[in-house]
Amino acid sequence: MKKYANINVTVPEEILLSLRVNDEEFAEQMKMLTALKLFESGKLSVGQAATFAGMDESDFIKLLGKHKVSIFGFTQEIAEDYANA
C-alpha cells in the first residue's frame, strides 16, 4: 500500500473567486499542472506524474498533448530546429 503525504497550501480566497473554482477543484487543478511541469522538467516519469495527478497514464498522456508537452521530451526549440534543418 502506498503512503501519501498531506501538504497544505494557503491560497487567498480572491484567487479562487477569480478562477471561479472551489478549493477542491483548485487542488485537483494544481496537482495536474504540477505533475505536468514535473514531467516536463524530467523530474518525474509518465507513470509517476500520472499517479501524482491522480490519473491513469493514458489520461495523463492526453493531458500532455492538450498542453503541447511532448511525451518524448522534445522541446519547442528542438522542433523548430528540426523544421528549419
VODREN-931156 format. One record per residue: residue in three letters; x, y, z of N, C-alpha, C in turn. Coordinates in Angstrom, 2 decimals. Layout:
<lumnus>
   type      n_px      n_py      n_pz     ca_px     ca_py     ca_pz      c_px      c_py      c_pz
    ALA         X         Y         Z         X         Y         Z         X         Y         Z
...
</lumnus>
This chain:
<lumnus>
   type      n_px      n_py      n_pz     ca_px     ca_py     ca_pz      c_px      c_py      c_pz
    MET      0.84     -1.18      0.00      0.00      0.00      0.00      0.88      1.25      0.00
    LYS      0.56      2.18     -0.87      1.34      3.42     -0.98      1.04      4.34      0.19
    LYS      2.08      5.04      0.62      1.91      6.06      1.64      1.84      7.41      0.94
    TYR      1.04      8.29      1.46      0.87      9.62      0.87      1.16     10.68      1.92
    ALA      1.75     11.77      1.47      1.97     12.93      2.33      0.84     13.92      2.09
    ASN      0.39     14.55      3.13     -0.65     15.56      3.02      0.01     16.92      3.14
    ILE     -0.07     17.73      2.09      0.57     19.04      2.06     -0.51     20.11      2.00
    ASN     -0.45     21.04      2.91     -1.43     22.13      2.95     -0.85     23.36      2.28
    VAL     -1.64     23.98      1.42     -1.24     25.19      0.73     -2.31     26.25      1.02
    THR     -1.87     27.41      1.45     -2.79     28.50      1.73     -2.92     29.37      0.49
    VAL     -4.16     29.57      0.05     -4.43     30.34     -1.17     -5.46     31.41     -0.81
    PRO     -5.21     32.66     -1.16     -6.20     33.70     -0.90     -7.53     33.37     -1.59
    GLU     -8.62     33.58     -0.89     -9.93     33.28     -1.45    -10.19     34.06     -2.74
    GLU     -9.61     35.24     -2.86     -9.81     36.04     -4.08     -9.28     35.31     -5.32
    ILE     -8.25     34.48     -5.13     -7.72     33.69     -6.25     -8.77     32.67     -6.69
    LEU     -9.36     31.98     -5.73    -10.41     31.01     -6.05    -11.60     31.68     -6.72
    LEU    -11.97     32.83     -6.21    -13.08     33.56     -6.82    -12.74     34.00     -8.23
    SER    -11.53     34.48     -8.41    -11.08     34.92     -9.73    -11.08     33.77    -10.73
    LEU    -10.68     32.59    -10.28    -10.64     31.42    -11.14    -12.00     30.71    -11.25
    ARG    -12.92     31.12    -10.40    -14.27     30.54    -10.36    -14.24     29.04    -10.07
    VAL    -13.43     28.68     -9.06    -13.34     27.29     -8.62    -13.43     27.24     -7.10
    ASN    -13.83     26.09     -6.59    -13.80     25.92     -5.14    -12.45     25.33     -4.74
    ASP    -12.23     25.15     -3.46    -10.91     24.70     -3.01    -10.57     23.30     -3.50
    GLU    -11.54     22.42     -3.61    -11.28     21.06     -4.10    -10.92     21.07     -5.59
    GLU    -11.63     21.86     -6.38    -11.31     21.97     -7.81     -9.92     22.56     -8.01
    PHE     -9.60     23.57     -7.21     -8.28     24.20     -7.32     -7.19     23.20     -6.96
    ALA     -7.39     22.43     -5.91     -6.40     21.44     -5.50     -6.17     20.41     -6.62
    GLU     -7.23     19.95     -7.26     -7.11     18.99     -8.37     -6.36     19.61     -9.55
    GLN     -6.69     20.85     -9.89     -6.01     21.53    -10.99     -4.53     21.73    -10.65
    MET     -4.25     22.09     -9.42     -2.88     22.32     -9.00     -2.08     21.02     -9.07
    LYS     -2.68     19.91     -8.67     -1.99     18.62     -8.76     -1.69     18.26    -10.21
    MET     -2.66     18.45    -11.10     -2.46     18.12    -12.51     -1.37     18.99    -13.13
    LEU     -1.43     20.29    -12.90     -0.45     21.19    -13.50      0.94     21.01    -12.91
    THR      1.02     20.70    -11.62      2.31     20.44    -11.01      2.91     19.15    -11.57
    ALA      2.09     18.12    -11.71      2.55     16.86    -12.30      3.05     17.09    -13.72
    LEU      2.30     17.89    -14.47      2.67     18.20    -15.85      4.04     18.87    -15.89
    LYS      4.25     19.85    -15.04      5.52     20.58    -15.01      6.67     19.70    -14.53
    LEU      6.42     18.84    -13.54      7.47     17.95    -13.06      7.85     16.93    -14.13
    PHE      6.88     16.47    -14.91      7.20     15.58    -16.03      7.99     16.33    -17.08
    GLU      7.52     17.52    -17.45      8.16     18.32    -18.49      9.62     18.63    -18.14
    SER      9.90     18.83    -16.88     11.26     19.16    -16.46     12.13     17.91    -16.25
    GLY     11.54     16.73    -16.46     12.29     15.50    -16.35     12.44     14.97    -14.94
    LYS     11.72     15.54    -14.00     11.84     15.12    -12.61     10.97     13.90    -12.29
    LEU      9.89     13.68    -13.05      9.03     12.52    -12.86      8.83     11.80    -14.18
    SER      8.66     10.49    -14.11      8.31      9.71    -15.30      6.82      9.91    -15.60
    VAL      6.38      9.40    -16.73      4.95      9.49    -17.07      4.12      8.82    -15.98
    GLY      4.53      7.63    -15.57      3.78      6.90    -14.55      3.73      7.63    -13.22
    GLN      4.87      8.17    -12.80      4.93      8.91    -11.54      4.06     10.17    -11.61
    ALA      4.16     10.89    -12.72      3.38     12.12    -12.87      1.89     11.81    -12.92
    ALA      1.52     10.73    -13.60      0.10     10.34    -13.66     -0.42     10.01    -12.26
    THR      0.36      9.27    -11.49     -0.03      8.94    -10.12     -0.16     10.21     -9.29
    PHE      0.80     11.10     -9.41      0.76     12.37     -8.69     -0.51     13.15     -9.02
    ALA     -0.89     13.14    -10.30     -2.07     13.88    -10.74     -3.38     13.15    -10.43
    GLY     -3.27     11.89     -9.99     -4.48     11.12     -9.69     -5.17     10.62    -10.96
    MET     -4.37     10.35    -12.00     -4.90      9.94    -13.29     -4.24      8.63    -13.71
    ASP     -4.87      7.93    -14.67     -4.15      6.81    -15.25     -3.22      7.36    -16.34
    GLU     -2.27      6.54    -16.77     -1.24      7.02    -17.70     -1.83      7.52    -19.02
    SER     -2.81      6.83    -19.55     -3.36      7.25    -20.84     -4.03      8.62    -20.74
    ASP     -4.74      8.88    -19.64     -5.35     10.20    -19.46     -4.28     11.28    -19.26
    PHE     -3.19     10.92    -18.56     -2.12     11.89    -18.36     -1.43     12.21    -19.69
    ILE     -1.24     11.21    -20.52     -0.64     11.44    -21.84     -1.54     12.36    -22.67
    LYS     -2.85     12.19    -22.57     -3.78     13.10    -23.26     -3.64     14.52    -22.70
    LEU     -3.46     14.64    -21.39     -3.25     15.96    -20.78     -1.97     16.59    -21.31
    LEU     -0.91     15.79    -21.46      0.33     16.31    -22.03      0.08     16.88    -23.42
    GLY     -0.66     16.14    -24.24     -0.97     16.62    -25.59     -1.77     17.90    -25.57
    LYS     -2.73     17.97    -24.67     -3.57     19.17    -24.56     -2.72     20.41    -24.24
    HIS     -1.66     20.20    -23.47     -0.78     21.30    -23.07      0.47     21.38    -23.93
    LYS      0.47     20.63    -25.04      1.57     20.64    -26.02      2.92     20.29    -25.39
    VAL      2.89     19.30    -24.50      4.11     18.78    -23.89      4.37     17.42    -24.51
    SER      5.54     17.26    -25.11      5.88     16.01    -25.78      6.19     14.92    -24.77
    ILE      5.67     13.76    -25.00      5.99     12.61    -24.15      7.42     12.16    -24.39
    PHE      7.99     12.55    -25.52      9.34     12.14    -25.89     10.41     13.13    -25.44
    GLY     10.03     14.18    -24.77     10.99     15.14    -24.26     11.47     16.16    -25.27
    PHE     10.79     16.27    -26.41     11.16     17.29    -27.39     10.65     18.64    -26.92
    THR     11.50     19.63    -26.98     11.06     20.98    -26.65     10.63     21.68    -27.93
    GLN      9.96     22.78    -27.80      9.56     23.57    -28.97     10.79     24.02    -29.75
    GLU     11.86     24.35    -29.04     13.10     24.80    -29.70     13.69     23.68    -30.57
    ILE     13.69     22.46    -30.06     14.19     21.33    -30.85     13.31     21.10    -32.07
    ALA     12.01     21.20    -31.91     11.09     21.02    -33.02     11.32     22.08    -34.09
    GLU     11.57     23.33    -33.69     11.83     24.41    -34.64     13.16     24.18    -35.36
    ASP     14.18     23.73    -34.61     15.48     23.43    -35.24     15.32     22.32    -36.28
    TYR     14.56     21.30    -35.96     14.33     20.20    -36.89     13.59     20.69    -38.13
    ALA     12.58     21.53    -37.93     11.80     22.05    -39.05     12.65     22.94    -39.96
    ASN     13.63     23.64    -39.39     14.47     24.55    -40.17     15.69     23.87    -40.79
    ALA     15.91     22.62    -40.48     17.09     21.90    -41.00     16.93     21.52    -42.44
</lumnus>
